Amino acid sequence: MGAIYIGISGWRYEPWRGVFYPPGLAQARELDYASRFLPTIEINGSFYSLQRPSSYAAWYDATPPGFIFAVKGNRFLTHMLKLRGIETPLANVLASGVFALREKLGPFLWQFPPQLRFDADKVEHFLSLLPHDTGQALAIARTHDDKLAGRALLEIDAVRPLRHAVEVRHESFRDPAFLALLRKYNVALVVADTAGKWLEVDDVTADFVYIRLHGEHELYASGYEDASLERWAARIRAWAENGDVYCYFDNDIKVRAPFDAKRLMGILGTA
């Protein structure tokens, strides 16, 4: 059996204060609190901008032993460059401080924009660049540009495996050639529940499974009913028979994500 990690996407949300977070809890202690409630969290800020080594180090220190971070890859590669000319930007992502997470560094999540169509050559080039251990990642990070001058972290504590997952939203990715590329590079295809807005696929393409639950009926807002969580638990148990499973709730607007995650953990017996 693989390990099962149930968590949330991000942790710093104003509506959560006084609902999930106790009244009066300092904002600086929110990650400390959330990481004692759940075993894994996606770092969202890394999607919008390059973070700093000091931030990653602080997040490492705020979380307990055994905790796992998923790191959301920077949108500059996927949404702005649309997978073209990404060698140096990828180096910048890897040099920005992720190595400070040490053994708490879990999968990288690469989210493609809804308008990005499947292009086999572009996608294969992107997948071929992704490092599969921290030694490979360090070699890439050393090629960063001047944007990281004076703020790069180019040191690892050990050579550790790295995993990658890709979340796609355009229907053109419903293509056997895309699945074959993911399997070739051992990259997981994200199983995403988007309240019917974008495609849902559940093909296993790597030695682990990555799930994102964005809302059962309303994107980013609605919670999950007990029957739905039971169905997701059954799927997760089946997938875990062959490898690790990471599942993140991204229905944060109405403060459902942490509570739905906790309920799913209870059903699975991992709480």
Secondary structure, DSSP 8 states (H G I E B T S, - for coil): ---EEEEEE-S--GGGBTTTB-TT--GGGHHHHHHHH-SEEEE-HHHHS---HHHHHHHHHHS-TT-EEEEE--HIIIIISTTSS-HHHHHHHHHSSGGGGGGGEEEEEEE--TT----HHHHHHHHHH--SBHHHHHHHHTT--GGGTT------SS--B--EEEE--SGGG--HHHHHHHHHTT-EE-EEE-TTSS-------SSEEEEEE--SSSTTT----HHHHHHHHHHHHHHHTSSEEEEEE--TTTT-HHHHHHHHHHHHT--
